[in-house]
Amino acid sequence: MEAHQQPYKEQERVSQLIARTPLVREGDAANQALLSEHALQIKHRGKSRAFSLQYVERLSLEHRKLWLPLIGGAIVASLCLLALLHTFTMPYRLLSGAAIGLLGVWWGYRGSMALVVYEQRNHTDFLLSRVAQPVPVFLAFANRLIRRYPQPLGNYCISLSIQEWQQINLRGNITLAEPRLCLQQEVALYQNAGSSALWVAFDPLRLGNRLQWSLEGQELQGRLSGTIRVQEVSPLS
């Protein structure tokens, strides 16, 4: 019996929003991607499409040729040039048509970048006239979440000095003087924080904008800044 893909559930639409990025330019509400705990929503040219993370395998930015202008332009250019060999009654129109056809070939071959959503049985392309700067970071973060789904993303860790740890327990919070590099918990377990420091773990999905993500090469890096409350962290044992 062939497995049947269940329809996207309505309750997944209202699950907690984790991350959002514009696809083309900042402030463009008609083109954006939204990632929640159980779903990915793509708004492309004003139309919305939702994907359950249960069936999404990965997201990717890829180059796509535009086959319609490529093939159509080749046909128009060929017909116009062929007509020029048999008649000279409309040379300017035929030359203009050939030029337009060749322009279509160039445009189609030049192509466009596309956000590609790979599912278990197919993939969906969303062509982008340009790619907004945050998109690669969003894709790296989303792919990390998708690879672990339905398990949580996993805790991350930062290093606090003994004095900072005492302060956060005494006052209930601490404000980091500068952004601090975060490590995945499984990585921090094998790194020594030092004799005067310790690793504290936190859930990266609960810190909002205080946790900033960036790409360093192909690696996704997080940096934590701002105020941390004592209930948000726990010492790594």
N, C-alpha and C positions, 0 to 999 in steps of 0.2 A: 504494500500500500504506500503510495507517495505521500510524503509529509505535506501538510497544508499550512501555509503561512497565515497565522492569525492576523486579523485586521488590527490596525493601530488603535489602541484603547484611548478613549476620551480622557480618562483620568491622567494619562501620561502628559496631556497637554498642559495641565496645571501643576505638575510637579515642580519642585524648587529649581529656579534658574541658577545655573552654575557659572556660565560664561556667555559672553556675547561679543560679536565682532562685526563691524561693517565690512562688506565684501568689496565695494568699489571705492567709496570715499567716506570720510567721516561725516556723520550726521545724516546719512542716506537711509531713511527708515524703510525704503522699498527694496533695498538689497542688503540683507544682513543674515547672519547665522546665529542661532541661539541654541545653547546646549543646556539641557536639564538633566536631572538624575536618571531618567529613563528614556529620553528622546532627544532627537536632533531636529530642529526646525530651520528650514532654509526659506528665506523670503527673497525671491528673485524677480525683479521687474514688477514688483507689486503683488505677485502671486505667491502663496505660501504652500510649502510642501513639508510634511512631517514624516520622520523615520523613527521607528523604534530601535533603540540601541541593541535590542535582542537580536536583530538581523543585520545590523551594520557591521561590516568587517574592518573597514578603514576609510579614511578620507585622504584625498590627494589633490595637489595642484598639478595639472598636466596641460600640455599644449595640444590643441585640437585644430586640425585643418577644417575650413569651412567648405564642405563639399558642394553645396548648392551654387555659390558664386564661382567656385573653381570649375565645375563641370559646365554650368550654364555659360560662363564667360568663354570657355574653350569652344563650345558649340557656336556661339555668336561670332567669335573671331574667325573661326574656320569657314563659316558660311559667307561672311563678308569678304574674306580674302579669295574664296573660291569664286564668288560672283565677280570680283574684279578681273579675274582671268577671262571671263566670258563677255563682259560688257563694260563700257566706259561711260555709260549714260549718267550715272550718279556717283562719280568717284569720291566726292567729298563726303557724301552720306555713308558710303561703304567704308571709307577710311575711318570716319568717326565711329562707325559701328565696330570696326575691328579694334580700334583703340579702346573703346569701352569694354569690349570683350576681354582684351588683354589685361585691362585694369581689374576686371572681375577675377581673372585667373591669378593675378598677383595678390589681390586681397584674400582670395580663398586659400592660396598657398601660405601666405603670411599667417593666417589663422588667428586664433585667440586663446588666451589662457582659460582654463575651465576648472571649477571646483567639482571634483568627481566623488560621488558617494558610492562606494562599493558595498553591495549587499551579497547575500549568500548565492543568489542565482542571477543577478544582473547588476548593472551600475547605471547611475543617473548623472548626466553632465549638466552643469550650470555655467554657461558661457559668461565670461567677465570681460568687459571692455578694458578694465585695468584692475589691478589687485591692490587693495588697501594694505597698508604696512602691517597691521596687527594680524592679518590672516595666517601667515605661516606659524606664528606662535599659537594661535587658536587651534590650528590643525594638529600641531604636535601635542598640545594638551588634550584635545579631544581623542586623539589616537591612543594616548596613554590610558585614558579612562575607558575607552572601548575595549582595549586589550584585556583589561581586568574585569569587565562587566560579566556577571552581575555583582561581583565583589566590589567593595568600596575602593577608592583610589589608593588608600594606604596612607599611613602617617608620614609626615616629614619631620625633620629635626633641625634645631639650631643649637649652637653652643652658647651657654650662659656661664659667666664667671660665678664663683661661689657667692660673692658679694651681691651680684644681680639676683641670684636665686633666693638669697635671704631677704632681699628687698621686696621681691614680688610676693613672697609669703607673708611678709610683715605688713606691706601696704595694700596688697591685693592686686597690684598691677605694676608694670614697669614700662617706661617709654624708651625705645631703642634710639640711641643717638644717631645712628646711620643704618641704612639697609643692611641686613645680615643674610649671608648665603645660607640656603637651606639644602639639606641632604635627605634623600629617601631613608626611611628608618632602617631598611635592610643594609644600606651602605654605611650609615652611622654606627651600626653595631660593630663594625670591624675597624672603626677609626677611633683612636684615642683622643678624647677632648682635652687632655692635659690634666696635670695634678691639681690645678686651681680652677677647673671648669668642669661642666657636665653637660650632657646632651639632654634636651627636653623635647618631647614629641608633641605634635599637634595635628589636628585634622585640617588639611589644606582647604577643604570645601567650606569651612566655617569661618574663615577669616576675611572673606570679601576682598575689598581693594587694598587691604594692608599687605597682601601677598601679590607681588608683581612677578610675572613670568617673562622670560626672554629666551632667545635661542643663541647659544654659543656653539658655533659650528652646527652640528646636527643634534646637540644635546639640549634638552629643555631644562632651564635653570630657574629656580624661584628665589626671590629675595624678600625677606619679611621686614617691614618697617612699621613705625607707629607704636601704639600702646597695646601691650599684651596683658590680658587678665589672667589671674592665677587659675581660674577654672578652665582656661583654654589650653593649658599645657600640663604635661606630667613628666616626671623624670624618667629617662630611658634606663631600664634595668638591664 
